[in-house]
Amino acid sequence: MEEMWGLEDYSHGETITSVDPVCGKTVDESRAAGKAEFIGQVYYFCSSDCKSTFEEEPWHYIGIPHRV
């Protein structure tokens, strides 16, 4: 039996999903087209276009007013 130290799968086969903050689609995190971190939170995207759009104005998509 092969040992896999620290690589235990605790998902029980469940798919972990997130909502793309740009278009609202549900995204399987393991198959996301991209991800980005903003203010300590990771966001997952259905396409590279949604990721690029988010990165231009992330505060707009998470409801935080932008201040210059």
Secondary structure, DSSP 8 states (H G I E B T S, - for coil): ----TT----STT---EEE-TTT--EEEGGG-SEEEEETTEEEEESSHHHHHHHHHSHHHHHT-----
